Amino acid sequence: MDRAIAEKTITIILTEIHRRLDEAARIAKAAEACALAGSIAEGVTVSMDIEQIIYETGRLQDVASLLNRLSRE
């Protein structure tokens, strides 16, 4: 695998991970605000959107790691 192409792809993936984790942080902040305002159930409902983001972010990390390994062979 061409190392330069892999590095460019890994950079794009890491940027996407950063974007998604920023989104998760915003959701967590909104969930916290709900809880602090006394709407615990609403806070939990809002926070449930984080689960899919974390899952997808984990898969993106897996791909970045795999590409990194393959490009060094």
C-alpha angles and dihedrals in degrees: 000000000000108000095210093054091045092051092050090049093047090051090053091049093049090050089053091049089053092049093050094047090051088054090049090051091053090050091048090051091051091048090050091050090053091050093047089051089055098259098119095159091050090048091054091047091051092047092055088077088069093067096070092045092053091048093051092044090054091052091049089053089051090054093048091051093048093048090049092053094045094049092056094056 
